[in-house]
């Protein structure tokens, strides 16, 4: 599916946010009595590593996706989402300063979402062999959701990486005594990741201790947040209320609504959506799946390798790992197209095409590959920069050639690959980027290619869609020119 669609459960990255709080945990009551009524409360979390909670989240979304229908004019298409999550969660590492989790681990029982478009519908589910999920949140700018059981798919990450991540939601608390009826501005470095944003430019979110009755302290939140994600501007209007259980010293429920208007990005559609969300979070005994002896063989600490995403094309017949900056744009029998976006800038486009098998007597090496590249690039070709070959751990032979050239007076580099396995299956891959972005591109192509594995294509795959051209077509000059905008 093209990423022009609302990526399965993209409702999470689209900050279905604003007021989602799965489990604000406030502890330690400070009371001042007026007769028999509690009028103040200390909103400060206190956690123990043995604590566990059962979380249930339901989310509905309705609105419009914003797309560039012809490349320039914006078109809109209706979208709706119905999502359900249920998981047990416990902290595995606590901040010594405030006693809040900096690492947690979850065991998912349910994680699914149904998304409907004008002419299509899709369903996303978290695989059973990825049901254990960890969250690392030691720094506001580096909150990572991953599975220690193996790489997640993009749609799985989007499904479970909901705004107001319960692992960091305690960061919303003022950590001070609050008086009944009093207001305070929500100020936290973690507000951006809580809303699914990269950064916040302006926020006026107001919090108020609305009432305390029947053992519950009710907090209301309202306001507007301006920020950006992937360099794309976003405006969020939110309203929410949550209940702090005075006896259990936990937020046990939350109801929220929000409206988000996000601009169109290089690799994702924009949208204007309304979201309704309900969260229940009840303390529970530690579930069997989260016992230390069960988790002993899993690495629960985030690392670069744990952030890689799995991409599988059953249409073309290959599987590989991607850095999270890559987004899949097209997945067809003949080509898969990816875009790498960093801080809102389109860094590179990668086209991967399956090739027809070589004839028995036919040979293909570096000389033939370079000649084919020159033919494909034509007048844009200037010189070969480097050339190398190796065999991957998956026993795939790789030819790699870096080429310098010019397109419409724009200095360009192409990173070409020819891949072939012993059984004759082959593929060609080319990443296209402006020469000035080489450093930011780094080794993104090597990570992608070194993990590639050929798999049996689906029954829908048609052999005739493969190409005999060994050098994939690069991004078009129009796409390259758009990077200057």
N, C-alpha and C positions, 0 to 999 in steps of 0.2 A: 504494500500500500504506500502511496506517496505520502510524504509528511505534509503535503498540502491538506491532508485530512487532519482531523483533530486526533492526534496521536493517542492511542488507547490510553485512557485515564490521564490525558494531558491536563485534566482538571487539577492535578496536583501541582505540576510545574506552572500552571496558569494561576498560581496562588489562589486557590479556592480557599481563601484565607480569611483575613480580617479578623475573624473572631472565633476561630476554631480553638478550643483548648481542651485537649483530651483530659488532662489530669493536672490541673494546677494543684500543687500540694502546699497547703499553708499549715503551719504547725505552731505550737506554743501560744496559748491564749494569754493575753494581758487584759484584765477586766477592770473596769471602773463601774461601780454599781450606782444606779439611780433607782432606788427601791430594789426591785428584784430583776431589773432589765440590764443585760450586758450592752454597753454602749461603745466599747473599743475592742479591737482585736489585733494581735500581732500577726501580720501576713508574712511569714518567713518559713521557708521549707526546711524540714529536717528529714534526712533519709538514712536508712541503714541498708547495707548490701543484701540483707536477707529479705527486704521488703519486696512484695510482688503485687501487681494489680491486674485486673481483668478489664480490658478496654473493648468497647463496642462503638463503632462509628458508622453512621449512615449519612450519606451526602447526596443531594440532588442538585442538578445544574440545568438551567435553561438559558438560551441566548443565541447569539449569532457569531459565527466565525467570519473573520475578515481576510480575504484573499486578494491577490493580484490576478484577476481573471485573464487579462491579456498582457500582463507584464507591467502595466501602468495604471489601469483603472481598478479601483477597489470594488470587489463584489462581496456579498454577504450570503451566508448559508446557515440555516437553523441547525442547532445542535442541542442535544439533551444527554444528561448522564445520570445514572442511578448506581451508586457505589455502596458496598458494604465491606467493612473490615472488622475482624475480631481477633484479638491476640492477648496473650499474657506477656507482661514486661517486668523485668527486674534490672536494677542498676548493677554494673560490674566494677565501676570506678566512680568515686565521689570526690568532689572538690573539697579540699581540707579547709578552705576559707569559708565557704557558705554551706557546705554539706549538700550540695546539689549534684545530680549525676553529670559526669562528663563522658561516660560510656554506659550504654545499656544493651540488653539483648532481649529479643522477643521470640515467642513461638506463636506463629499464625495458625489459627483454626479456619478462618475464612478470609479471603481477599479476592473480591471480584467486582467488576464494573461492566455495565452495559451502556454502550454509547450509540446514539442514533443520530444520523445525518438526514439530510433531505432525501437522498437516494440510497442510503447505505446504513448498515449497522454492524458493530463489532463488539466482541466480548473479550475482556482481559481477565486472566486468573493467575495467581501466583502458583508456580509449580510446587508440588509436594516436596521435591528434593531441594527446594529453596525456602522452606517454611521457617527456618531459623534465620533471623535477621538481626544484625548488630547496627548500632548507631554510635559514631564517634563525634563528640561535640566539645572538644577542649578549647576551641577558639570560634568566635562568631563567624569568621569568614571561611571556616573549614568544617562544616557540619556534613558528615558523610554517612549515607545509608547504604549498607551492603549486606550481602549474605556470605558468611564464612563457609557455606556449603558449596559455593561455586559462583561464577559470574551471573548476574541478573541480566535479563533482556531489558531493553529500553522501556517497553510497556509495563513490565513488572516494577521497575524503579518508579515510574510515574504513578503507578497504582498505589504503592505503599508509602511514597514520599510525600505525604499530605502536609499541607500547611499546619501550623501550630503543632509541629512534631512533639509528641508527648515526652520525648527524651529531653527536650530543652524548654518545655512550656513553663517550668518553674521560674525561668528567667524573667517572666512578666511580673512577678511579685515585687512589691516595693521594699520588702525586707525591713519594715518598721511598723509601729503601732498606727492603726487607722481608726478614726472615729466615725461612728454611724452618721451617714449623711455627708461626709467629707469627700472632696474631689482631689485627684492627683493626675498629673500628666504621665502617660506611659513612656518611660525613658529606659531603654535597654539596648545594648549593642547587638542583642540577639533578635531584635524585632524583624530585621531583614530576612534571616533564614526562617523565622517563624511564619512569615508571610510568603515564603517561596521566592523572595527577591534577592538580588545580589547586593543592592545598596538602596538606601533611603535618602532622598534629598529633602523631604519635608514631611512632618507628621504632627497632627494635633489631637491624637487619640486621648480621650478623657476617660478616666476611671472613677467610679463612685461606689462607695459602700452603701448600697440601696436599703438593705434591711437585714435584720437578724431575728429569725423566728423559727420555732420548732427545731432548734438545733442546727440551723443552717445560716451562714452568712452569705448574702446574695450580692454579687458585684456586677455592676453594669459597665459596659465599654462601648463608646461610640467615637467616631472620628473619621478622618480622611488621611490617607497615606499616599505620597507621591514617591515613586522610586523607579528602579530599572532592573531588568533581568536579561542577561545576554546582551546588554547594551540597548535594549528596547524599553521605552518608557511605559510605565504602568501607573494607573490611578485606581486606588481601592477605597471604597466607602464601606465602613463596617459598623455593625451593631451586634452586641452579644451580651449574654448574661450567664454567669456560672455560679454554682452553689458550692460553698466551702463547708464541709461537714465538721462542726465543732468537736464532735466526739471522735470521729475517725481521723480528723486533721488532714483531710484530703478534699480536693474538688471531686465531687461524685457525679455531677452532670453539667452539661453546657449546651446551650442553644444559641445558634448564631445565624446571621444572614449577612450577605455582603454583595456588593456590585463591583465588578472589576472591568476596566476598559484598558486593553493592552494593544499597543501598536504592532504592525506586522514586522517580523524579523527576517533575517537572511535565510533561515532554515525552519521557521515555524510560522504558522498563521497568527494573525492577531485575533482578538475576540472582545466581545462585550457581553458579559454573562452575569446572571444572578444566581447565587448559591444559598441553599438552606442546608444547615448541618446540625446534627445532634450527636452528642458524645456522652457515654456513660462509662465511668471508671470506678470500679469497686475494689477495695483491698481484698486480697485472696491469699490462701496458702500457696507456697511455692509449688508450681506445677512440675510434673515429672520431667518434662522436656527441657526445663531450665535448671535442673540440678547440676552442681559442679561436676559430678562424675560423668554426666551425659555430655557436657560441653567440653570435657577435658581435652579432647583431640582436635578441637576447633580453635583457630586463631581469631580472637575477637577484636584484635587491634587493627585499625585501618592502615592500609599501606597503598602504594600506587597500584600494585597488582590487584588489590581487592576492589578498586574503583572501575576496573575494566568492565565493559558491557559485552554481552554475547549477541552476535548477529547471525542469523541463519536464513539463507535464501533457499527454500525448497524448490522454488521455480527454476533457479539457475543451477543449484546443486553445490553450494559451498557454505562453509561456516567459518567465522573468524571473531576476533576480539577487537573492540574499539575503545579508545579513550572517550571520556564522556563529552568532550568537545565536538565529537563527530555526530552528525544527525543524518539518518537515512532519508533521502528525498524520493528515490525511485527504486522499486524492486520488481524487475521483470525477468522473463526468460533470457533476454539478450543482454541486459545490463542492470547493474545496481549502481546508483549514484549517491555519494555521500558529500556532505559539506561540513567543514571544520570552521566553527565560529568561536572566536576568543574575544571576550569583553566587547561584544557587539560588532566586531569586524569579521568579515568573511576572509579567513586566512587561506583556505584552499578548497578545491573541489576534486573529488576522487571518483573516477569512472572505472568500474570493474566489469569486464566482459568475458563471457565464456567463449572458447574457441573450438573450432572443429578439430578432431584428432588428426595428427600427422599421418600421412601414408606410411606404410611399412618401410619403404626405402628412402623416405624423405628425412633429411637432417636439418636441424635448425639450431644455430649457435649465435654467439655474440655478433659476428660479422653480419649475418642475415638480419638480426634484430635491429642493429643500428641502421642498416640500409632501409628497413621498413619504416623506422621512426622518421628518417629524413624525408621519405616519400610522403608520409602522413602530414608532417608539419609544413612541407613546402617552403615558401618564402619566409615563413616565421622562424625557420631554423637558422642558428648562428654557429653554435659549437657544442661538442660533447664535453661535459665537465668531468664526470667520473663514470667508470664502468666496472662492474664486479659481478661475481656469481657465487652462489653457495647452495647448500642443501639444508632444508629446515628439519626440525625434529619430527615433522609429519612426513618426511621423506619426499618432499616436493622440491624439485630443482628450480632455482630462481636466477634469472638474469636481471640485473638492475642497472639502469642507465639514467644519469642526470643530464639534462639538456638545457642550454641557455638560448634565448631567442627574444623576439620582439613582436608584439601584437598591437597594432594601432598606436605605435610609439610608446608602448608600455613594456618595460623590461620584465620578462617572464622566465620562470624556471619550470620545467616539467620533470617529474620523477616517474620513469617508465619501468614496468616490470613485465617479464614474461615468465609464467609459471607452468611447469608440466610435471605430471606424476608418471610413475612407471607403467601404469595401466593405460597411458595415452591421453588422459584428460588434461586439458590445458585452459589457461586463463591469461588475460592481459589486463594490466591495471596502470592507470596514469593519474598522478596528482598534479594539478595545475595551480600555481601560486605566483604572486608578484615577487620579484627578486628581493625587494626590501623586507619581505615577511619570512625569509628563510630561517632566521633565528627563532622566531615565534613558532614556526612549523616544527622545528627540532627534528626528533626522530619519530614523529607521529606515523609516518608511512611504514617504518620498520616494525613498529608494534603491531600494526594491522596485518602486514604481509607475513611476518614470522609465525603468526598464529593460524594462518589459513589452512583449512582442511576441506578436501572435496568429499561430498556426501551424495548419496543417490538422489537425483532430482525427483520431484513429484510426478505423478502420472500425467499432470497437465502440461509438463514441460514438452516442448516441441524441438526436436533436434535441428530443424531447419532454421531456427532463430539464432543459432550460434553463428559466429562470424569466422571467416578464414583470415581476416586481417589480424596480424600478430601484435600490432601497436594500436591500442585503443585510441579512439578519438578523444582529444582533450576538451576541456571546457571551451565553449564558443567565445568568439571575440565580444559578443554582446554581454555575456556573463562576466567577462573580464572587465569590460568597460564599466559595468554596474558597481564594481568595487570602488570606483573613484567617487561615487555619489555620497 
